[in-house]
Amino acid sequence: MVTILLYSIVTLATFLLMEAITWLTHKYIMHGFLWYLHKDHHQPKYPHVFEKNDAFFIIFATPSILLFYFGAVPSLNFLFFIGLGIFFYGVTYFLIHDVLIHQRFKWFKKTKNKYLIGLRKAHKVHHKHLGKEKGECFGLLYVPKKHHKK
């Protein structure tokens, strides 16, 4: 029972820590030296189904996959649950960023939830800058209160 609780805490803590890691990675790597991969995501009406920016899914999935492997071999350990926290954040990122915000899949077209509307507004503010400089709102789940107002 203690082990299940501990592994659950590790998974949740990893999930929460991923917001800070996402913010830092987005600001300093995606809007930094890997801008050439992220740039097309900031361009209006990119004509392809996939963007160069989609390479980040592979880049960010790699640590999770490795942690799953090393956390399961030779027996289940805490590394697996760190990988699980990263995986859950990745699924959340996909659902919020690609489905809800950018509507790459037409699953959640309309919402009246103030928090989700705030996420959309904050991301819209982030995308008003077409270049890598002067960006704001680099996270995914944390949204400044000013974006929750009507």
N, C-alpha and C positions, 0 to 999 in steps of 0.2 A: 504493500500500500504506500509506504514512504517513497519507494522507487518511482511509482507511477506519478505521485505528486511532484517529486523532484524533476522528472522528465517533462511533465506538463509545464512547470515553471521555467525550465530551460527553453522549451519551445516558445512559450509566450514572451519571455524576455528577449529571445532572438528576434521574434516577429516585431516587437516594439523597437528594438535597436536598429532594425532595418530601415526605419523611417529616417533616422539620423544618417545612416550610411547612404541611403538614397539621396538625401539632400546634398551631402558632401560630394558624392560621386557625380550627381547631375551638375552641380555648380562648377566643380574644379576639374572634372575629367571630361564629361560630355560637352560642357561649354568651354573646355580647355583644349588639351592636346588631342582629344578624339572628336573634335568639332566636325571634322570631315565626315564622320559617320552619322552625327546627330543633325547636321545642317539641313538635310532634306526634310526632316520632321518639322522644321520651322518655316518651310516654304509653302505658300498657299497652293492648293490644288495640285499636289504632287500626282503625276498621271499614272503611277503604277500601283498595283495591289500591295506590293512590299516596298519598304523604304530601306535605305542603308541602315537607318536607325534600328531596324529590327534585329540587326546583329547583336545588339545589347542583350536580347533575350538569351542568346547562346552564351554570351560572355557572363551574364549574371546567373545563369542556370548551372554553369560549370562547378562553382564551389558547392552548391547544394548536392549535385550528383556525386562529387567526390566525398563529401561528408556522409552521404547515405552509404556509400560503399565502405569507407573506412570505419563508419559507425556500426556496420552490420557484420563485418568480417574481423576477427573470427567469431565474435559474439556481439550482440546488441550493446551499445554503450552511448554515452552522452553526445558523441559526435553526430550520431544518427538524428538526434532530436534537435540539434542546432541546424542540421540540413533541413529538417522538417519545418522549422520556423522560417527559414529562408524560402522554402517551397511555398508555404502558406502565404507569405508576403508576395511572392511572385504571382500567385494565382489572384490575390487581391489586386495587385498592380494591373494585371491584365484586365480584370473585370472593370475596374474603375477607369483606368487610363484609356484602354483601347475600345472598350465596349460602351461605358457610360459617357465619357468625355468626348472622345473622337468619333464615336458611332461607326467604328470600322465594322461592327456587327450590329444589326438593328434589333437588339434584344430589349434594351431599356430606354426607349425613346423619350418617355415622359415621366417625370418624377415631380412630386410636390414636397419632397423631403428637403428641409432647409439646409441641412448639412451637405447633402449631395449637390444641391444648387450652388452652395458656397464653393465646393470643390470645382465645379464647372467654371465659376466666375474666376477663381484664383488661377486656374489653368489658362483661361482666356487672357488674363493679365500677363501670364508668363509668355504666351505666344504672340503678344502684340509686338514684341521685339523680334525682328527677323534675323538679327545678327547674334553673335555669341556674347556681346557686351550688354550691359544694362539690364540683365535679367532679374527677375524676382519670382517668388513662389516656386522654389525648386523641389519642394517635397511633394508627397502624394496625399497623405492622410491628415497632416496638420495644415489647417487653413487659418490665416489671421482672421480675427473677428470681423474686421471691416468687410470681408467678402460674404458674410452671413446676413448682412443687412439688406433690406429690400431697396 
